[in-house]
């Protein structure tokens, strides 16, 4: 072997060694106290004993690595690829005692090998204006069509406080390549914008085997979400209060009656000025003539009694928004009823085929991707839906 070949081989070996300990699948999630804490989840593909999150108040200089705090994390084995049982090492951390309304820089690693520096900003205390992004199902187009949608959303609302995804992050959760592709395509938004996520029905596809009513061990190692929901539904049913808005995320896949009882308590004690519900399945579905009357019976009377303004859903791979509804009737004022939205962000698209056409104030076009923004202020909620090229095709204003 000549000298040049030896150098190339050495460089390849070094590259492989570095890649083995490079942290992957980095994502920020909101906690119950978003003004003073932030959750970070990541993983390694090779075995490590200890991982770290290094965080510091963001600044202009290039000496961040010499300052700040470092949180030690003990990795846990996570079998994401359940077909081959390939072990990975998942890391979950909650950064606590952060300063209110402060921009932080952070990185994750094994102490020697680190990710790039990313940033996040903690929430303000009390009822303050902010903007968020809402996405329907990603599921397909992880590295092809979804990244352009993320880029357009960032251009439209670069200062979004949080992003919400309405479930079905991937199509088959037991196929690890899908998680890889999803996180690679979304890394820019996952690592810089705190997320809250609903769990979809595809998260329950347990390799097409039995136990579809039980969440497999491929969901929770990817996120670190609040655990303030019913026991046993941690990180899939929860709520977050963010600057005067209560976000309530429901798990539409199991134990619905129990969640209804929990929801009543959460809504009854709510002192926020706006209330938003997120769930994967639609209350007025628009795909394949689906219908879920039990969902409406269990949850909608509570939405109406306690003043929920918006319900943000996915599942049907299309776009629809209802008129404001109360007891199934159309209201003439968006503030007098509940507004139900279904959207889709990924490349998997269905035609609209619904028994609820008369209740839709607007519908999207088949085959189009959408992202939504919601502006919250003291007196109004402004909802807008955009196409992948940034065209606003739908708008809703709710006044207090």
N, C-alpha and C positions, 0 to 999 in steps of 0.2 A: 504494500500500500504506500503510495507516494505521500509526500508531506501535505499537499493540498487536500487530499482525500481524508487524511487524519484530522486536519483542522475542521473540515466540514462535519465529519462524524462527531467530533467533540462538541461542536456547536449544537448539533441536533440533540445530543445527549443532555446538554445543559438546558436546552429549550424544553425537552420532555420533563426533566426534573423540576423545572420551575413551574410548568403547567400543572404538575401533579399536586402542588400545594397552593395553587392559585384559588382564592375564594370565589365561588360562583353563586348564582341565584340570589343576589342581594336585593332585599326589599324592605322598605319602611312601612310600618303599620301604626295607626293611631292607637293610643291607650285610653283608659278611662279618664286620665288626667292629661290631656294634650297640651296644656299650658306649661307643664313641668316635667314631662317624660316623653319618650319615644321608643318604639319597639323596632328592633333590627333583626332580620333573619337572613342567614346565609349558610353555605355548606362547602365542604371539600370532597373531592373525589378519591382522595387517598387518606389513609388513617393518620390522624394527628391526636395528640393527647390534650392539647389546650389551644384555644383560639382567643382572639382579643378584638375588642372594639376600642379604637382610639378616637376621642372626640374633644373638640376645643371650640371656643367661640371663633367664628370665622373672621379672618383679617386679610389684609392685602399682601402681607409678606410671605416669604417662602420658608419660614421656620416653624410652621404649624407642628411639624413632627417633633419639635423640641419642647412643646408646651401641651397643656391639657391633661385629661384623665384617660386612663386605660382600664377598661372593664374586662375581667377574665371570664371566659365562657368555656364550659365543659361540653364538648360535642357529644351528640347521641347518634347511635346507628339508625339510619333511616333506609328502609327498603322501598325505594321508589319504583324500581323495575321489579314488579312482583312475579314476572314470568321467569326471569333468570336469577332473582334474589341477589342483585348486585348491591352490596352495602355502600352507603355514602355516610358522611358525617355531618349531620345537621346541627346548626348553632342558632340559638335563640337568646336574645338579650333585650333587656329593658333599661334604657338609660334614664336614670332618675335624678331628681333635685336639679333640674335644668332651670335656667332663667326664663322668665315669662317674655314672650314676643322677642326672641333672640335667634339670630341666624348662627347655626353651628356647622362646622365642617367635621366630617368623620371618615374613617377608613376601617376596614376589617382585614384580619390576616392571622397568621400563625406566630407573629412576633418577628419574623424575618422577611416573609413575603407578604406584601400588602396590596390591597386593592387601590385604585385611584382614590383621591379625595372626592367625596360627594358632600352635598349640603342639605340641610333642612331648617325650617323655622318653627319654633314652638308657637302655640296659640297665644292670643291675648286673653286677658281675664275679663269675664263679663260678656255683655252683648255688644259685639263689634261686627262691622260689615266684613264680608269676605266672599270669595268666589270659589266654586268647585267644578270638577269635571265628572261626568257620569257616562259610563260605557255599558252597552249591552254585551251579550256574549262575544268573547274573542274567538276561541275554539278552533278556527282555521285561519291560515294565512299569517302564522306567527312571525316569519321573517320576510314575507313578501308584501302583503297588503296592510298588515297592521302598523308597521313602523311609519308609513306615510301619514296614517291617521293620528298617531301619537305626535308626530312633528307638527301637524296642522293644529292640533289641540294646544300644544305648547306655544305656538305662535299666536294663537287667539287669546289664551289666558296664561301668559308666562308666570304670573304670580298666583296661580291657583293654590289654595291652602291645602286641598286634599283631592284625591280621586276615589271614586266609587265604581266597582265593577260588579255587575249583576249576575255573577256565576258562570259556570261552564268555561273555566279558564282554558282547559284543554279538552280534547275529544275523548281520549282514552287514558285515564290517569295512571294506569298500570304500565304504560309504555313510556319509559324514561326519556326517550328522544324527544317526545312532545314537550315535556317540561323544560328540557334543555333549549329547544327552539323558542318556546314561549318567553322564557326569561332572557334569552339573548336578544330577541326582537324588542323586548320591553325594558331592557336594563336602564335606559336613560330615564324613563319615568319612574320605574320601581325604586331606584336608588336615590332619587331626588325629591319625590313627591309622596307624602304619606298616603297609604291606601287603606280603604276598608272594602271588604269583599263579602258577597253572598256566596253560599255554597249551592251549586247547581246539581241537577239530577245526574249529570255525567261524572261528577265527583264520586258518585255511588256505584259506578260501573266497575264491579270487582271482577275484572277479567271474564265477564259474561258467565260468572259462576253464580252460586247462591249468595245469600246475604246482601242483596241489593238494598235492604232496608237498614243496613249498618254502614257507617262511614269507614272506608278502608284507611289504612295508615299511610296514605299518600297526600292527604290534605294538610293536616296540622303541622308536619315538618316544614312546610313551605311558607307558613304565615305565623305571626304572633299577634293574635287579636284578643280583644277583651274577653274575660271569662265571667261576666256578670249576668249571663243568661241562665236558663234552667240547668240544673245539674245533669251532666251527661251530654249537653249540647254546647259545651265550651268552644269558643272561637267560631261557632256557626250561627248562634243566636245571641245577640248582645245589643248594647246601645252605647253611644258616645255623645256627650254634650260638647259642642264646639261653638264657642262665641255666640251663644243664644239660639243655637239650633240643636234639637235632639234628633240624632240619626238612630233609627231602630232597624236592625237587620234581623230578618226572620229566616229560618231554615224551612223551606217549603217541601222537604222530603220525608220528614218523620215527626212523630209526636206533636201533631198540630194542636190537639186539644190542650195539651200542657202549655204550649206556647201561647195559646189564647188567654189562659189564666194569667200567665206571666205578663203578657202584653197589657192587660187591663191595669195591673199594678204600676207598670212603667209609665203608662199614659196618664194615670190618675195623679201621679206625683210630679208630673212634668210642669216646670215653671218657665220653660224656654218660650221664645216668641214664635218660633217656627218648628214644625214637626214633620220629618221626612221618614218614610218607611221604604226599606229596600228588601226585595225578595226576588228569587229567580223566576218562579212561575207567575203567569199573568192571571189577574182576577177577571179580566175580560180578554181572553186570549185571542190572537189573530191568526194562528196557524193551524191548518189541518182540522178545522172545526172542533178544536179542543174546548173543553168546558170543565170547570172545577167549582161546582156549586158549594161544596163543603168549605172551600176557602172563603167564599163570600159569606156564608152563614157564620163562620167562626170569627172572622176578623173585621169585616166591613162595618158592622154596627159599632164596633169600638173606634174605628177610624172616624166615623161620623160623629159619634158622641163626644170625642175628645179633640176634634179639630185637626186631624191630619190634613195637610195641604196637598202633598204629592206622594204617590207610590211609584217607585222606580223599579222596573222589571226587565227581564230578558226572555230567554227560553224559546221564543217563536221565530227568531232570526228574521225579523222584519221590523218596521217602524209604525206605531200607531199611538195616538193620544186621544183619550176620551174627552167629551164635554165634562164639566164639573158635575158630579153625580151625588145624589143623596136618595137612599132607598130605591135605587134603580131609576130614578127620574132625573132629567136634565135640569140643572139650575142655570139661571141667566147670569149669575155672578160667580167667577172662579173661586171667590173666597167663601161661598155658601155651600160648596160641595167638595168632594175629593176628586183630584185629577190623577188619572192612571196612565202611565207611559210605559210602552214596550219599545226597546231599541235593540240594535245589533251593531257590533263594531267589526266583527271578523268577516272572513270570506265565505263562510257557510251561510247561504241565503235560502229562505223559503218564500213561496208565494203567499199572499194574504188570502186566507180562506176562513171566514169567520161568520158566526151567527150573530155577532154583535156590531155589524157594520153601522147600524143606525145610531150607535153611541159614540162613534169616532168623529171628532171634529176635524181630524186630519190623518192622512196615511202617507207613508213614504213610498218610494218607488222600488220595485223588486231589483235586487242585485246591487244596491247601494249601501255603503258603509256610513255610519253616523257617529258623531260624538256630541255630547250635550254639555252646556255650561249653565250653572245656576248662580245668580248673584243674590246674596242675602243682605238686606239692609233693615233699618228700623221699621219702615212703613211699607216696603214692597219686596216681593220675590220675583225676580225676572229669570225666566227659563228660556233658553234658546237651544235649538238643535241645528247642527251643521253637517254638511256632507264632507267627504274626504278632501275636497278642494277648497273648503272654507266657505261655501255658500250657506247662508242661513235660510233654512226651508220651513222652520216652525218657530213660533214665539208665543209665550204665555206670560202674562203679568198678573200677579195676585197682590191685591192691596189689602193692608190691614185696616 
